[in-house]
Amino acid sequence: MLNRTRPKGFWQSVTGSLKWGETPREAAARELFEETGLRPGGQLQDVRYSERFPILPAWRRRFSPSVHYNKEHLFYLRLPSKRLIHLNPAEHYELRWLGITQAARKASSWTNRNAILRLLNSRAGMMASPV
């Protein structure tokens, strides 16, 4: 789990936004690298699940005034063991490797918590890394 620089105390897995013309898979791979230094290669698993949610006031400035909802696409990355993580200091200042249940409890957003719990419920044997 990653602790954001702003707002302080906001814990999340790797998250991000699509850039113009980018696919959800491309965005997931880019965000993973930008936030952790990890390159997923072909290991990024598209769960083919998305969640639509209202944009909270703390994040409004990042979006056009006419945009009120966001759509989250869910991807997982299986890692055989812990890896050296290089945090982007502009976004995150702390990292914790946690089990799935602990990570879900730590997640600040309900959509992130639900994504982590989906991993737990899938019993696919993937590690929560760094989610």
Order of alpha helices (4+ residues) and beta strands (2+ residues): beta-beta-alpha-beta-beta-beta-alpha-alpha
